[in-house]
Amino acid sequence: MLVQLHIENYALVERAVVEFGPGFNVLTGETGAGKSMIIGALGLALGQRAHADMLRAEDKPTLVEALFDITAYPHLPELFNALGITVEDATLLLKRVLTKSGSRCYINAQLATVAMLQQAGQYLVDILGQHQQQSLLQREQQLALLDSFGKLTEESAALQRAYQHYHTLEGDYRRVPQEAQQRQQRLELLQFQLQEIEQAHLQAGEEEHLTQEHHLL
């Protein structure tokens, strides 16, 4: 659940802190009140593409922080731990800092990538518009929800690790005979070249002698 959204120097917004409570929350207001700004800032924190017009002032960075309560998503800590991001409690902080030279991403104060923000976002938020696909239609999200409902998150992660290990071993098993065949082919080539050299009966200084004879002829 999204708990808080902190925005600084984003487009027309100098600073805003939006609190969200349990249940149904509504953002309402007339045209130009800033509803789209809030949704756009949230999208930035979730790894959506950044644009130069998001900068309110070129000399100040644009900052967006989205704080989530992930109690209902017990599979997320395992996901981020696998990516090297420590998630120890039931909160997750996604942060995006945008400057005119680029952007930086953070997850729980640890440096991350845009792809990691996007991966987190697909489990946390659906921003739906006309003709946009919901995450419930994604196979990965369906499996994660099914594992969570059946309390099989740990078993699922263990199975995934075991399969990855099996896949690695399978690749090694296939690579060994291929490398042996390549070594044999290389050996045969070297033996053939050596045989050609021996049959040529090369002598020291032969190249210089042939060069002189060529000039003479």
URDAQUI-V414142 format. One record per backbone hydrogen bond with DSSP energy under -1.0 kcal/mol. CO is the residue of the C=O (numbers start at 1). NH is the residue of the N-H. E is the energy in kcal/mol with one decimal. If there is no record, write none. Layout:
co	nh	e
CO	NH	E
CO	NH	E
This chain:
co	nh	e
1	69	-3.1
3	20	-2.7
4	67	-2.8
5	18	-2.9
6	65	-2.6
7	16	-2.5
8	63	-2.3
9	56	-1.4
10	13	-3.1
13	10	-1.9
14	9	-2.3
16	7	-3.1
18	5	-2.4
30	33	-1.9
34	38	-1.7
35	39	-1.9
36	40	-2.8
37	41	-2.5
38	42	-2.2
39	43	-2.3
40	44	-1.8
41	45	-1.9
42	46	-1.2
43	48	-2.6
44	47	-1.5
51	54	-1.6
52	55	-1.5
54	11	-3.3
57	60	-1.5
62	98	-3.0
63	8	-2.5
64	96	-2.4
65	6	-3.0
66	94	-2.6
67	3	-3.1
67	4	-1.4
68	92	-2.2
70	73	-1.9
73	76	-1.7
75	79	-1.6
76	80	-2.5
77	81	-2.5
78	82	-1.6
80	85	-3.0
81	84	-1.2
90	70	-2.4
92	68	-2.9
93	108	-2.9
94	66	-2.8
95	106	-2.6
96	64	-2.1
97	104	-2.6
98	62	-3.2
99	102	-1.2
102	99	-3.4
104	97	-2.6
105	112	-2.7
106	95	-2.6
107	110	-1.6
110	107	-2.7
113	117	-1.8
114	118	-2.5
115	119	-2.1
116	120	-2.1
117	121	-2.7
118	122	-1.7
120	123	-1.3
121	125	-2.6
129	132	-2.0
134	137	-1.6
135	138	-2.0
138	142	-2.0
139	143	-2.3
140	144	-2.2
141	145	-2.4
142	146	-2.2
143	147	-2.7
144	148	-2.3
145	149	-2.5
146	150	-2.1
147	152	-3.3
148	151	-1.1
152	156	-2.8
153	157	-2.2
154	158	-2.4
155	159	-2.4
156	160	-2.2
157	161	-2.3
158	162	-2.4
159	163	-2.5
160	164	-2.3
161	165	-2.2
162	166	-2.5
163	167	-2.9
164	168	-2.0
165	169	-2.4
166	170	-2.7
167	171	-2.0
168	172	-2.1
169	173	-2.5
170	174	-1.9
171	175	-1.9
172	176	-2.0
175	179	-2.7
176	180	-2.2
177	181	-2.3
178	182	-2.3
179	183	-2.4
180	184	-2.2
181	185	-2.4
182	186	-2.3
183	187	-2.5
184	188	-2.5
185	189	-2.0
186	190	-2.5
187	191	-2.5
188	192	-2.2
189	193	-2.5
190	194	-2.6
191	195	-2.2
192	196	-2.1
193	197	-2.2
194	198	-2.4
195	199	-2.3
196	200	-1.2
198	201	-1.1
203	206	-1.8
205	209	-2.1
206	210	-2.4
207	211	-2.1
208	212	-2.3
209	213	-2.3
210	214	-2.1
211	215	-2.1
212	216	-2.3
213	217	-2.6
